[in-house]
Amino acid sequence: MDKLSAGLCGVFMLFALFAGWIFSVFAVQVYWGVASSGWTPVAARVIEVDTGDNPGDNPGDNPGHARYGLRYAYQAEGARAGDTTSFAGDEQETRQLVATLAPGAALTVYADPAAPQRSVVLPGTSFSALFFSAVSLFLALIPASVALGLIFARKGGARFDRALDAFVLLLLLFFALLPASAAVLVGVQLWRGAASAGWPQAQGTVVISAGREVAQAEQSRRWNVLPGRTELQLAYAYTAGGRSCVGSAYDALRDFPTAQRSAEILRALPKGAAVTVRYNPESPCQSLLEPGVGAYGLLMLAMSAGFTLLFGWPALHKLRRLVAPAARPRARRMHKT
């Protein structure tokens, strides 16, 4: 390999390693978010609340960008303290939770049964976390594939062709796995909506009821992605299973989040209004107000599944082409013996 090719190969590999490090950061967050869905709920008490009232006071803060967080204490194999609100990076949901709390308030947190010192207030992951994990992995695989292509191109022939096929396969897998991840998240929401029809009920009170105009598409664990509408900023407090909980989900992808529908919900649920909450008996702080499955969730599931098949089928075809040449020589060797 000449010096120029070797230098380019080194640059591409360094970029791949850097993107791989970014991927590892997001992947860890997704892992803990998924794992936290099965953690043990425990009672906790708020120690300190940061509502972001004075952003930019601390060194390193971005002026005008408020921070929201809290510290809490709980009992899980001894006294513990935590400050992890969410692994999903959903700032709006964190803001809605923190706005309802004050030092000394009771809440439910979720502790890792294998390591009780690890806990989170809002378990689960989000589409945003999965999306950025996939993008960073994609940015790591592309330069790594180019570097391998430069190495194989030196020897030419079939090796370079196979390296090119492997690169195309990576592209197809990326565009197939992204909607597949979305399909899984939508499926979980649809299951939640269907199961909620049989969940027990509790009486609650609306503590936040507001709307925010959305100019661009956004992603969150509630799947608020449509631009040009009023985004719900909803929170309600209730007690279930002996725990004080705060919920923010209205439904599970049942209704299309249009501006008209959001305005109707806001009119029906002013601050201080009494509401009937459906909560998961196995995890009482998981709740929603309207049970059932609707056309919005079904359409999103169909679209994400369709895009998965659109790119997944060519990926499987390309994978068979890559595996077949390697299988034939082994078959010939076994036939000779």
QUILIN-V301755 format. One record per pair of residues at least 24 apart in sequence whose C-alpha atoms are under 8 Angstrom apart, sorted by the first residue. I is the first residue (numbers start at 1). J is the second residue. Records with the same first field share a line. If there is no record, write none. Layout:
I: J  J
//
This chain:
1: 151  154
5: 150
8: 147
9: 146  147  148  150  151
10: 147
12: 143  144  146  147
13: 143  144  147
15: 140  143
16: 139  140  141  142  143  144
17: 140
18: 140
19: 136  137  139  140
20: 136  137  139  140
22: 136
23: 132  133  134  136  137  140
24: 133
26: 129  130  132  133
27: 130  133
29: 87  88  125  129
30: 87  88  125  129  130  133
32: 87  124
33: 86  87  88  123  124  125
34: 123  124  125
35: 124
36: 110  111  112  120  123  124
37: 123  124
39: 110  111  112  113
40: 110  111  112  113
41: 108  109  110  111  283
42: 74  75  76  108  109  110  111
43: 74  75  106  107  108  109  243
44: 72  73  74  75  106  107  108  109
45: 72  73  74  103  104  105  106  107
46: 70  71  72  73  101  102  103  104  105  106  107
47: 71  72  73  103  104
48: 72  102  103
49: 98  101  102  103
50: 98
51: 95  98  99
68: 94  95  98
69: 94  95  98
70: 98
76: 111  116  117
77: 116
80: 116  117
81: 117
82: 117  118  119  120
83: 120
84: 119  120  121
85: 120  121  122
86: 120  121  122  123  124
87: 120  122  123  124  125
88: 124  125  126  128  129  221
89: 126  128  129
90: 126  220  221
93: 248
96: 208  233  234  235  248
97: 235  246
100: 207  208
106: 243  244
107: 243  244  245  246
108: 243  244  245  285
125: 221
126: 185  219  220  221  222
127: 181  182  185  219  220  221  223
128: 219  220  221
130: 178  181
131: 178
134: 174  178
138: 171  174
141: 170
142: 167
162: 322
165: 318  322
166: 322
169: 315  318  319
172: 311  312  314  315
173: 311  312  315
175: 308  311  312
176: 307  308  309  310  311  312
177: 308  312
178: 308
179: 304  305  307  308
180: 304  305  308
182: 304
183: 300  301  304  305
186: 297  300  301
187: 301
189: 252  253  297
190: 252  253  293  297  298
192: 252
193: 251  252  253  254  291  292  293
194: 291  292  293
195: 292
196: 278  279  280  288  291  292
197: 291  292
199: 278  279  280  281
200: 278  279  280  281
201: 276  277  278  279
202: 238  239  240  276  277  278  279
203: 238  239  274  275  276  277
204: 236  237  238  239  274  275  276  277
205: 236  237  238  271  272  273  274  275
206: 234  235  236  237  269  270  271  272  273  274  275
207: 234  235  236  237  271  272
208: 233  234  235  236  271
209: 233  234  235  266  269  270  271
210: 234  266
211: 262  263  266
222: 249  252  253
223: 253
224: 257
226: 257  258
228: 259
229: 257  258  259  262
230: 258  259  262  263
231: 257  259  262
232: 262  266
238: 277
240: 279  284  285
241: 281  284
243: 284  285
244: 285
245: 284  285
246: 285
247: 285  286  287  288
248: 287  288
249: 287  288  289
250: 288  289  290
251: 288  289  290  291  292
252: 288  290  291  292  293  297
253: 293  294  296  297
254: 292  293  294  295  296  297
255: 294  295  296  297
256: 295  296
//
